[in-house]
Amino acid sequence: MQNNTQSFRALLETDAALAATFDTISAEYIEEAQAAGISITKDDLCEITAVRLHALTGEKSGDWKQEAHAKLPAFQKAEAERMAFQAIMDNQHERHDAENERLAAMKPDARITHARAMGATSGLKKEARLSAT
């Protein structure tokens, strides 16, 4: 027996109109995620019930971001980075020392890469984008 995601993917392969609709709405969802600094694919979006329903009915249904946070590793990673960034920036945060120790243990190149991923090199802009997701 197929699950809903597998059934939807099978429909995309056989229904050209649905595939075209999914391509169009996927671009919107991907752009919205990218604006928050999160990279996702159309394949990722097939996992999200609200996105599948949008493609099938033509109407938005449910909170796709909430489901994405629960199901997609890219959203989970972005949330973890946001929380780590907050801990580093707040001296009173319970994870402040642990996050700083983790950064200090990294090689310089890895530390710079990690800081960029957390948005530390672009000020609070990325933090605001991530908290909007």
N, CA, C and O atoms as a GROMACS GRO file, in nm:
protein
  532
    1MET      N    1   0.084  -0.118   0.000
    1MET     CA    2   0.000   0.000   0.000
    1MET      C    3   0.088   0.125   0.000
    1MET      O    4   0.185   0.133   0.075
    2GLN      N    5   0.054   0.220  -0.084
    2GLN     CA    6   0.130   0.343  -0.094
    2GLN      C    7   0.085   0.443   0.013
    2GLN      O    8  -0.032   0.446   0.051
    3ASN      N    9   0.180   0.524   0.060
    3ASN     CA   10   0.140   0.632   0.149
    3ASN      C   11   0.101   0.754   0.065
    3ASN      O   12   0.115   0.751  -0.057
    4ASN      N   13   0.054   0.858   0.128
    4ASN     CA   14   0.006   0.976   0.056
    4ASN      C   15   0.114   1.041  -0.028
    4ASN      O   16   0.088   1.086  -0.140
    5THR      N   17   0.236   1.045   0.024
    5THR     CA   18   0.346   1.106  -0.051
    5THR      C   19   0.377   1.026  -0.176
    5THR      O   20   0.395   1.083  -0.284
    6GLN      N   21   0.383   0.895  -0.163
    6GLN     CA   22   0.410   0.810  -0.279
    6GLN      C   23   0.297   0.821  -0.382
    6GLN      O   24   0.322   0.827  -0.502
    7SER      N   25   0.175   0.824  -0.335
    7SER     CA   26   0.060   0.838  -0.426
    7SER      C   27   0.066   0.971  -0.500
    7SER      O   28   0.039   0.977  -0.620
    8PHE      N   29   0.102   1.076  -0.428
    8PHE     CA   30   0.112   1.208  -0.491
    8PHE      C   31   0.222   1.209  -0.597
    8PHE      O   32   0.202   1.262  -0.706
    9ARG      N   33   0.335   1.150  -0.566
    9ARG     CA   34   0.445   1.144  -0.663
    9ARG      C   35   0.403   1.065  -0.787
    9ARG      O   36   0.439   1.101  -0.899
   10ALA      N   37   0.327   0.960  -0.768
   10ALA     CA   38   0.278   0.880  -0.881
   10ALA      C   39   0.182   0.964  -0.966
   10ALA      O   40   0.186   0.957  -1.088
   11LEU      N   41   0.098   1.043  -0.901
   11LEU     CA   42   0.008   1.133  -0.974
   11LEU      C   43   0.085   1.235  -1.056
   11LEU      O   44   0.049   1.265  -1.170
   12LEU      N   45   0.192   1.288  -0.999
   12LEU     CA   46   0.274   1.386  -1.071
   12LEU      C   47   0.333   1.328  -1.199
   12LEU      O   48   0.349   1.398  -1.299
   13GLU      N   49   0.364   1.200  -1.195
   13GLU     CA   50   0.423   1.134  -1.312
   13GLU      C   51   0.320   1.110  -1.422
   13GLU      O   52   0.356   1.103  -1.540
   14THR      N   53   0.193   1.098  -1.386
   14THR     CA   54   0.091   1.063  -1.485
   14THR      C   55  -0.002   1.178  -1.523
   14THR      O   56  -0.071   1.170  -1.624
   15ASP      N   57  -0.004   1.284  -1.444
   15ASP     CA   58  -0.096   1.396  -1.469
   15ASP      C   59  -0.016   1.522  -1.499
   15ASP      O   60   0.036   1.587  -1.408
   16ALA      N   61  -0.006   1.556  -1.626
   16ALA     CA   62   0.075   1.670  -1.670
   16ALA      C   63   0.023   1.802  -1.613
   16ALA      O   64   0.102   1.890  -1.578
   17ALA      N   65  -0.108   1.817  -1.603
   17ALA     CA   66  -0.164   1.941  -1.549
   17ALA      C   67  -0.128   1.957  -1.402
   17ALA      O   68  -0.091   2.066  -1.358
   18LEU      N   69  -0.139   1.849  -1.327
   18LEU     CA   70  -0.102   1.854  -1.185
   18LEU      C   71   0.046   1.882  -1.170
   18LEU      O   72   0.086   1.961  -1.084
   19ALA      N   73   0.128   1.820  -1.253
   19ALA     CA   74   0.272   1.842  -1.248
   19ALA      C   75   0.304   1.989  -1.276
   19ALA      O   76   0.391   2.047  -1.210
   20ALA      N   77   0.236   2.050  -1.372
   20ALA     CA   78   0.258   2.191  -1.403
   20ALA      C   79   0.216   2.280  -1.287
   20ALA      O   80   0.286   2.375  -1.252
   21THR      N   81   0.103   2.248  -1.227
   21THR     CA   82   0.056   2.323  -1.111
   21THR      C   83   0.156   2.310  -0.996
   21THR      O   84   0.189   2.409  -0.930
   22PHE      N   85   0.203   2.189  -0.973
   22PHE     CA   86   0.298   2.166  -0.865
   22PHE      C   87   0.428   2.241  -0.890
   22PHE      O   88   0.486   2.297  -0.798
   23ASP      N   89   0.474   2.244  -1.015
   23ASP     CA   90   0.594   2.320  -1.049
   23ASP      C   91   0.578   2.467  -1.013
   23ASP      O   92   0.668   2.529  -0.957
   24THR      N   93   0.462   2.522  -1.045
   24THR     CA   94   0.435   2.664  -1.019
   24THR      C   95   0.431   2.694  -0.870
   24THR      O   96   0.498   2.786  -0.822
   25ILE      N   97   0.353   2.615  -0.796
   25ILE     CA   98   0.343   2.645  -0.652
   25ILE      C   99   0.471   2.608  -0.578
   25ILE      O  100   0.504   2.672  -0.478
   26SER      N  101   0.542   2.508  -0.625
   26SER     CA  102   0.669   2.470  -0.562
   26SER      C  103   0.767   2.586  -0.567
   26SER      O  104   0.838   2.613  -0.470
   27ALA      N  105   0.771   2.653  -0.681
   27ALA     CA  106   0.862   2.767  -0.695
   27ALA      C  107   0.831   2.873  -0.589
   27ALA      O  108   0.923   2.934  -0.535
   28GLU      N  109   0.703   2.895  -0.560
   28GLU     CA  110   0.665   2.993  -0.459
   28GLU      C  111   0.711   2.950  -0.320
   28GLU      O  112   0.766   3.031  -0.245
   29TYR      N  113   0.688   2.824  -0.286
   29TYR     CA  114   0.727   2.774  -0.154
   29TYR      C  115   0.880   2.774  -0.140
   29TYR      O  116   0.932   2.810  -0.034
   30ILE      N  117   0.949   2.733  -0.244
   30ILE     CA  118   1.096   2.730  -0.240
   30ILE      C  119   1.149   2.872  -0.223
   30ILE      O  120   1.242   2.894  -0.145
   31GLU      N  121   1.092   2.967  -0.295
   31GLU     CA  122   1.134   3.107  -0.283
   31GLU      C  123   1.110   3.159  -0.140
   31GLU      O  124   1.193   3.230  -0.085
   32GLU      N  125   0.996   3.124  -0.083
   32GLU     CA  126   0.965   3.167   0.053
   32GLU      C  127   1.066   3.109   0.153
   32GLU      O  128   1.110   3.179   0.244
   33ALA      N  129   1.100   2.984   0.136
   33ALA     CA  130   1.199   2.922   0.224
   33ALA      C  131   1.337   2.986   0.204
   33ALA      O  132   1.408   3.012   0.301
   34GLN      N  133   1.374   3.011   0.079
   34GLN     CA  134   1.504   3.073   0.050
   34GLN      C  135   1.514   3.212   0.112
   34GLN      O  136   1.621   3.252   0.156
   35ALA      N  137   1.403   3.284   0.115
   35ALA     CA  138   1.402   3.417   0.176
   35ALA      C  139   1.435   3.408   0.325
   35ALA      O  140   1.484   3.504   0.384
   36ALA      N  141   1.408   3.292   0.384
   36ALA     CA  142   1.440   3.269   0.525
   36ALA      C  143   1.575   3.200   0.542
   36ALA      O  144   1.613   3.162   0.652
   37GLY      N  145   1.648   3.183   0.431
   37GLY     CA  146   1.780   3.121   0.436
   37GLY      C  147   1.777   2.969   0.440
   37GLY      O  148   1.874   2.907   0.483
   38ILE      N  149   1.666   2.909   0.395
   38ILE     CA  150   1.650   2.764   0.400
   38ILE      C  151   1.638   2.710   0.257
   38ILE      O  152   1.557   2.758   0.178
   39SER      N  153   1.720   2.611   0.226
   39SER     CA  154   1.716   2.550   0.094
   39SER      C  155   1.634   2.421   0.097
   39SER      O  156   1.665   2.328   0.173
   40ILE      N  157   1.531   2.417   0.015
   40ILE     CA  158   1.449   2.296   0.001
   40ILE      C  159   1.428   2.268  -0.146
   40ILE      O  160   1.455   2.353  -0.231
   41THR      N  161   1.380   2.148  -0.175
   41THR     CA  162   1.357   2.107  -0.313
   41THR      C  163   1.209   2.074  -0.334
   41THR      O  164   1.132   2.067  -0.238
   42LYS      N  165   1.173   2.054  -0.459
   42LYS     CA  166   1.036   2.010  -0.489
   42LYS      C  167   1.010   1.874  -0.425
   42LYS      O  168   0.900   1.847  -0.378
   43ASP      N  169   1.111   1.789  -0.424
   43ASP     CA  170   1.095   1.658  -0.362
   43ASP      C  171   1.065   1.673  -0.212
   43ASP      O  172   0.982   1.599  -0.158
   44ASP      N  173   1.131   1.768  -0.147
   44ASP     CA  174   1.101   1.794  -0.005
   44ASP      C  175   0.955   1.836   0.012
   44ASP      O  176   0.887   1.792   0.104
   45LEU      N  177   0.908   1.920  -0.078
   45LEU     CA  178   0.772   1.971  -0.068
   45LEU      C  179   0.666   1.862  -0.086
   45LEU      O  180   0.555   1.876  -0.035
   46CYS      N  181   0.700   1.756  -0.155
   46CYS     CA  182   0.606   1.643  -0.169
   46CYS      C  183   0.573   1.582  -0.034
   46CYS      O  184   0.468   1.518  -0.018
   47GLU      N  185   0.661   1.599   0.064
   47GLU     CA  186   0.641   1.543   0.197
   47GLU      C  187   0.539   1.623   0.279
   47GLU      O  188   0.489   1.574   0.381
   48ILE      N  189   0.508   1.745   0.236
   48ILE     CA  190   0.425   1.836   0.315
   48ILE      C  191   0.279   1.828   0.270
   48ILE      O  192   0.246   1.862   0.156
   49THR      N  193   0.193   1.785   0.360
   49THR     CA  194   0.051   1.767   0.329
   49THR      C  195  -0.013   1.895   0.276
   49THR      O  196  -0.087   1.891   0.178
   50ALA      N  197   0.015   2.008   0.341
   50ALA     CA  198  -0.046   2.135   0.299
   50ALA      C  199  -0.006   2.171   0.156
   50ALA      O  200  -0.087   2.229   0.082
   51VAL      N  201   0.115   2.139   0.116
   51VAL     CA  202   0.160   2.168  -0.021
   51VAL      C  203   0.091   2.075  -0.120
   51VAL      O  204   0.048   2.118  -0.227
   52ARG      N  205   0.082   1.947  -0.085
   52ARG     CA  206   0.013   1.852  -0.173
   52ARG      C  207  -0.133   1.894  -0.193
   52ARG      O  208  -0.184   1.892  -0.305
   53LEU      N  209  -0.199   1.931  -0.083
   53LEU     CA  210  -0.338   1.976  -0.094
   53LEU      C  211  -0.351   2.102  -0.179
   53LEU      O  212  -0.446   2.116  -0.256
   54HIS      N  213  -0.255   2.193  -0.165
   54HIS     CA  214  -0.256   2.314  -0.247
   54HIS      C  215  -0.248   2.278  -0.395
   54HIS      O  216  -0.319   2.335  -0.478
   55ALA      N  217  -0.161   2.185  -0.428
   55ALA     CA  218  -0.147   2.144  -0.567
   55ALA      C  219  -0.274   2.075  -0.618
   55ALA      O  220  -0.315   2.096  -0.732
   56LEU      N  221  -0.334   1.994  -0.534
   56LEU     CA  222  -0.452   1.918  -0.576
   56LEU      C  223  -0.580   2.001  -0.583
   56LEU      O  224  -0.664   1.980  -0.670
   57THR      N  225  -0.595   2.097  -0.491
   57THR     CA  226  -0.719   2.174  -0.484
   57THR      C  227  -0.708   2.315  -0.539
   57THR      O  228  -0.809   2.378  -0.573
   58GLY      N  229  -0.586   2.365  -0.549
   58GLY     CA  230  -0.567   2.502  -0.596
   58GLY      C  231  -0.580   2.605  -0.484
   58GLY      O  232  -0.570   2.725  -0.509
   59GLU      N  233  -0.603   2.558  -0.362
   59GLU     CA  234  -0.619   2.649  -0.248
   59GLU      C  235  -0.520   2.612  -0.139
   59GLU      O  236  -0.494   2.495  -0.114
   60LYS      N  237  -0.466   2.715  -0.073
   60LYS     CA  238  -0.376   2.690   0.039
   60LYS      C  239  -0.455   2.632   0.155
   60LYS      O  240  -0.569   2.671   0.181
   61SER      N  241  -0.391   2.538   0.223
   61SER     CA  242  -0.458   2.469   0.332
   61SER      C  243  -0.355   2.439   0.440
   61SER      O  244  -0.253   2.376   0.412
   62GLY      N  245  -0.379   2.483   0.561
   62GLY     CA  246  -0.290   2.452   0.672
   62GLY      C  247  -0.163   2.535   0.671
   62GLY      O  248  -0.140   2.617   0.582
   63ASP      N  249  -0.082   2.512   0.772
   63ASP     CA  250   0.043   2.585   0.790
   63ASP      C  251   0.158   2.498   0.741
   63ASP      O  252   0.208   2.412   0.814
   64TRP      N  253   0.200   2.522   0.618
   64TRP     CA  254   0.304   2.439   0.560
   64TRP      C  255   0.435   2.452   0.634
   64TRP      O  256   0.510   2.354   0.642
   65LYS      N  257   0.466   2.570   0.688
   65LYS     CA  258   0.593   2.588   0.758
   65LYS      C  259   0.598   2.507   0.887
   65LYS      O  260   0.703   2.452   0.922
   66GLN      N  261   0.488   2.500   0.957
   66GLN     CA  262   0.484   2.422   1.080
   66GLN      C  263   0.512   2.275   1.049
   66GLN      O  264   0.589   2.209   1.119
   67GLU      N  265   0.450   2.225   0.944
   67GLU     CA  266   0.474   2.086   0.904
   67GLU      C  267   0.616   2.067   0.854
   67GLU      O  268   0.678   1.964   0.879
   68ALA      N  269   0.668   2.166   0.782
   68ALA     CA  270   0.806   2.159   0.733
   68ALA      C  271   0.905   2.153   0.849
   68ALA      O  272   1.002   2.079   0.843
   69HIS      N  273   0.880   2.231   0.954
   69HIS     CA  274   0.966   2.226   1.072
   69HIS      C  275   0.965   2.087   1.134
   69HIS      O  276   1.067   2.040   1.185
   70ALA      N  277   0.851   2.020   1.128
   70ALA     CA  278   0.840   1.887   1.188
   70ALA      C  279   0.901   1.777   1.099
   70ALA      O  280   0.948   1.676   1.150
   71LYS      N  281   0.899   1.798   0.967
   71LYS     CA  282   0.936   1.689   0.877
   71LYS      C  283   1.067   1.708   0.799
   71LYS      O  284   1.132   1.609   0.765
   72LEU      N  285   1.105   1.832   0.771
   72LEU     CA  286   1.218   1.854   0.681
   72LEU      C  287   1.346   1.889   0.757
   72LEU      O  288   1.347   1.983   0.837
   73PRO      N  289   1.452   1.815   0.733
   73PRO     CA  290   1.580   1.842   0.801
   73PRO      C  291   1.632   1.985   0.779
   73PRO      O  292   1.692   2.042   0.869
   74ALA      N  293   1.609   2.043   0.662
   74ALA     CA  294   1.658   2.178   0.636
   74ALA      C  295   1.593   2.279   0.731
   74ALA      O  296   1.660   2.372   0.777
   75PHE      N  297   1.465   2.263   0.759
   75PHE     CA  298   1.396   2.352   0.852
   75PHE      C  299   1.444   2.326   0.995
   75PHE      O  300   1.461   2.420   1.073
   76GLN      N  301   1.466   2.201   1.029
   76GLN     CA  302   1.513   2.167   1.163
   76GLN      C  303   1.654   2.222   1.186
   76GLN      O  304   1.685   2.273   1.294
   77LYS      N  305   1.738   2.213   1.084
   77LYS     CA  306   1.873   2.266   1.094
   77LYS      C  307   1.869   2.418   1.110
   77LYS      O  308   1.943   2.474   1.191
   78ALA      N  309   1.784   2.484   1.035
   78ALA     CA  310   1.772   2.630   1.045
   78ALA      C  311   1.727   2.671   1.184
   78ALA      O  312   1.776   2.770   1.239
   79GLU      N  313   1.634   2.596   1.242
   79GLU     CA  314   1.587   2.626   1.377
   79GLU      C  315   1.700   2.605   1.479
   79GLU      O  316   1.716   2.685   1.570
   80ALA      N  317   1.776   2.498   1.463
   80ALA     CA  318   1.888   2.472   1.554
   80ALA      C  319   1.993   2.583   1.543
   80ALA      O  320   2.048   2.626   1.644
   81GLU      N  321   2.019   2.628   1.421
   81GLU     CA  322   2.116   2.738   1.401
   81GLU      C  323   2.064   2.867   1.465
   81GLU      O  324   2.141   2.942   1.526
   82ARG      N  325   1.935   2.892   1.451
   82ARG     CA  326   1.876   3.013   1.509
   82ARG      C  327   1.889   3.009   1.661
   82ARG      O  328   1.924   3.109   1.724
   83MET      N  329   1.862   2.894   1.719
   83MET     CA  330   1.871   2.880   1.864
   83MET      C  331   2.016   2.891   1.912
   83MET      O  332   2.043   2.950   2.016
   84ALA      N  333   2.109   2.833   1.837
   84ALA     CA  334   2.252   2.843   1.872
   84ALA      C  335   2.297   2.988   1.864
   84ALA      O  336   2.371   3.036   1.951
   85PHE      N  337   2.254   3.058   1.761
   85PHE     CA  338   2.289   3.200   1.744
   85PHE      C  339   2.236   3.281   1.862
   85PHE      O  340   2.307   3.366   1.916
   86GLN      N  341   2.112   3.256   1.900
   86GLN     CA  342   2.054   3.327   2.015
   86GLN      C  343   2.134   3.299   2.142
   86GLN      O  344   2.158   3.391   2.221
   87ALA      N  345   2.173   3.174   2.162
   87ALA     CA  346   2.250   3.138   2.281
   87ALA      C  347   2.385   3.210   2.284
   87ALA      O  348   2.429   3.256   2.389
   88ILE      N  349   2.449   3.218   2.170
   88ILE     CA  350   2.579   3.285   2.162
   88ILE      C  351   2.565   3.434   2.189
   88ILE      O  352   2.649   3.495   2.255
   89MET      N  353   2.460   3.493   2.137
   89MET     CA  354   2.441   3.638   2.149
   89MET      C  355   2.392   3.681   2.288
   89MET      O  356   2.408   3.797   2.325
   90ASP      N  357   2.334   3.589   2.364
   90ASP     CA  358   2.277   3.622   2.495
   90ASP      C  359   2.363   3.560   2.606
   90ASP      O  360   2.360   3.439   2.628
   91ASN      N  361   2.439   3.645   2.675
   91ASN     CA  362   2.528   3.598   2.781
   91ASN      C  363   2.453   3.525   2.893
   91ASN      O  364   2.512   3.445   2.965
   92GLN      N  365   2.325   3.552   2.908
   92GLN     CA  366   2.246   3.491   3.015
   92GLN      C  367   2.179   3.359   2.972
   92GLN      O  368   2.120   3.289   3.054
   93HIS      N  369   2.187   3.327   2.844
   93HIS     CA  370   2.122   3.206   2.793
   93HIS      C  371   2.189   3.082   2.854
   93HIS      O  372   2.311   3.078   2.869
   94GLU      N  373   2.109   2.983   2.889
   94GLU     CA  374   2.162   2.862   2.954
   94GLU      C  375   2.261   2.786   2.867
   94GLU      O  376   2.345   2.713   2.919
   95ARG      N  377   2.253   2.802   2.734
   95ARG     CA  378   2.344   2.731   2.643
   95ARG      C  379   2.457   2.820   2.592
   95ARG      O  380   2.535   2.779   2.506
   96HIS      N  381   2.468   2.942   2.646
   96HIS     CA  382   2.569   3.037   2.598
   96HIS      C  383   2.711   2.977   2.607
   96HIS      O  384   2.784   2.976   2.508
   97ASP      N  385   2.748   2.930   2.723
   97ASP     CA  386   2.885   2.877   2.740
   97ASP      C  387   2.908   2.753   2.654
   97ASP      O  388   3.014   2.740   2.592
   98ALA      N  389   2.811   2.664   2.648
   98ALA     CA  390   2.827   2.542   2.569
   98ALA      C  391   2.843   2.573   2.421
   98ALA      O  392   2.926   2.512   2.353
   99GLU      N  393   2.763   2.667   2.370
   99GLU     CA  394   2.774   2.702   2.228
   99GLU      C  395   2.907   2.770   2.198
   99GLU      O  396   2.967   2.744   2.093
  100ASN      N  397   2.953   2.856   2.287
  100ASN     CA  398   3.082   2.921   2.268
  100ASN      C  399   3.197   2.821   2.275
  100ASN      O  400   3.293   2.832   2.199
  101GLU      N  401   3.186   2.723   2.365
  101GLU     CA  402   3.288   2.618   2.373
  101GLU      C  403   3.289   2.534   2.245
  101GLU      O  404   3.395   2.496   2.195
  102ARG      N  405   3.170   2.506   2.193
  102ARG     CA  406   3.162   2.429   2.068
  102ARG      C  407   3.229   2.505   1.954
  102ARG      O  408   3.301   2.446   1.874
  103LEU      N  409   3.204   2.636   1.948
  103LEU     CA  410   3.268   2.718   1.844
  103LEU      C  411   3.420   2.722   1.864
  103LEU      O  412   3.495   2.709   1.767
  104ALA      N  413   3.464   2.739   1.987
  104ALA     CA  414   3.607   2.748   2.016
  104ALA      C  415   3.680   2.619   1.980
  104ALA      O  416   3.798   2.623   1.945
  105ALA      N  417   3.611   2.506   1.987
  105ALA     CA  418   3.673   2.376   1.957
  105ALA      C  419   3.689   2.354   1.806
  105ALA      O  420   3.763   2.265   1.764
  106MET      N  421   3.621   2.434   1.726
  106MET     CA  422   3.628   2.417   1.580
  106MET      C  423   3.756   2.478   1.524
  106MET      O  424   3.813   2.571   1.582
  107LYS      N  425   3.801   2.423   1.412
  107LYS     CA  426   3.912   2.484   1.339
  107LYS      C  427   3.863   2.617   1.284
  107LYS      O  428   3.743   2.635   1.263
  108PRO      N  429   3.954   2.712   1.261
  108PRO     CA  430   3.912   2.846   1.217
  108PRO      C  431   3.823   2.847   1.092
  108PRO      O  432   3.724   2.919   1.087
  109ASP      N  433   3.858   2.767   0.992
  109ASP     CA  434   3.776   2.764   0.871
  109ASP      C  435   3.635   2.713   0.901
  109ASP      O  436   3.536   2.766   0.850
  110ALA      N  437   3.627   2.609   0.983
  110ALA     CA  438   3.496   2.553   1.019
  110ALA      C  439   3.416   2.653   1.101
  110ALA      O  440   3.294   2.663   1.086
  111ARG      N  441   3.483   2.727   1.188
  111ARG     CA  442   3.416   2.828   1.271
  111ARG      C  443   3.358   2.939   1.184
  111ARG      O  444   3.245   2.984   1.207
  112ILE      N  445   3.433   2.983   1.084
  112ILE     CA  446   3.384   3.087   0.993
  112ILE      C  447   3.265   3.036   0.913
  112ILE      O  448   3.165   3.106   0.898
  113THR      N  449   3.275   2.914   0.862
  113THR     CA  450   3.165   2.855   0.785
  113THR      C  451   3.041   2.843   0.872
  113THR      O  452   2.930   2.874   0.828
  114HIS      N  453   3.060   2.797   0.996
  114HIS     CA  454   2.947   2.782   1.088
  114HIS      C  455   2.886   2.918   1.122
  114HIS      O  456   2.763   2.931   1.128
  115ALA      N  457   2.968   3.017   1.144
  115ALA     CA  458   2.917   3.152   1.174
  115ALA      C  459   2.836   3.206   1.057
  115ALA      O  460   2.732   3.268   1.077
  116ARG      N  461   2.882   3.181   0.937
  116ARG     CA  462   2.806   3.226   0.819
  116ARG      C  463   2.672   3.153   0.811
  116ARG      O  464   2.570   3.214   0.781
  117ALA      N  465   2.674   3.023   0.838
  117ALA     CA  466   2.549   2.945   0.832
  117ALA      C  467   2.449   2.993   0.936
  117ALA      O  468   2.328   2.990   0.912
  118MET      N  469   2.499   3.038   1.051
  118MET     CA  470   2.410   3.088   1.156
  118MET      C  471   2.365   3.231   1.129
  118MET      O  472   2.273   3.281   1.194
  119GLY      N  473   2.429   3.297   1.032
  119GLY     CA  474   2.391   3.434   1.003
  119GLY      C  475   2.469   3.536   1.083
  119GLY      O  476   2.437   3.655   1.079
  120ALA      N  477   2.570   3.492   1.155
  120ALA     CA  478   2.646   3.583   1.240
  120ALA      C  479   2.724   3.685   1.159
  120ALA      O  480   2.758   3.791   1.211
  121THR      N  481   2.752   3.655   1.034
  121THR     CA  482   2.829   3.749   0.953
  121THR      C  483   2.740   3.850   0.883
  121THR      O  484   2.789   3.946   0.823
  122SER      N  485   2.608   3.829   0.890
  122SER     CA  486   2.518   3.924   0.825
  122SER      C  487   2.428   3.994   0.927
  122SER      O  488   2.318   4.040   0.894
  123GLY      N  489   2.475   4.002   1.049
  123GLY     CA  490   2.400   4.073   1.151
  123GLY      C  491   2.273   4.000   1.188
  123GLY      O  492   2.267   3.878   1.183
  124LEU      N  493   2.173   4.076   1.223
  124LEU     CA  494   2.048   4.017   1.269
  124LEU      C  495   1.949   3.992   1.157
  124LEU      O  496   1.839   3.944   1.183
  125LYS      N  497   1.985   4.023   1.033
  125LYS     CA  498   1.892   4.003   0.922
  125LYS      C  499   1.848   3.858   0.913
  125LYS      O  500   1.728   3.831   0.903
  126LYS      N  501   1.943   3.763   0.916
  126LYS     CA  502   1.906   3.623   0.903
  126LYS      C  503   1.826   3.578   1.023
  126LYS      O  504   1.732   3.500   1.008
  127GLU      N  505   1.861   3.624   1.144
  127GLU     CA  506   1.785   3.586   1.262
  127GLU      C  507   1.639   3.628   1.247
  127GLU      O  508   1.548   3.552   1.283
  128ALA      N  509   1.616   3.745   1.194
  128ALA     CA  510   1.478   3.791   1.173
  128ALA      C  511   1.407   3.704   1.070
  128ALA      O  512   1.290   3.671   1.086
  129ARG      N  513   1.478   3.667   0.963
  129ARG     CA  514   1.418   3.583   0.860
  129ARG      C  515   1.383   3.446   0.915
  129ARG      O  516   1.274   3.395   0.889
  130LEU      N  517   1.473   3.386   0.993
  130LEU     CA  518   1.450   3.254   1.047
  130LEU      C  519   1.337   3.254   1.147
  130LEU      O  520   1.258   3.159   1.151
  131SER      N  521   1.327   3.356   1.228
  131SER     CA  522   1.219   3.358   1.326
  131SER      C  523   1.084   3.384   1.262
  131SER      O  524   0.980   3.361   1.324
  132ALA      N  525   1.085   3.432   1.138
  132ALA     CA  526   0.959   3.454   1.065
  132ALA      C  527   0.906   3.324   1.007
  132ALA      O  528   0.792   3.319   0.962
  133THR      N  529   0.989   3.218   1.007
  133THR     CA  530   0.944   3.090   0.951
  133THR      C  531   0.874   3.006   1.052
  133THR      O  532   0.830   2.896   1.022
   0.00000   0.00000   0.00000
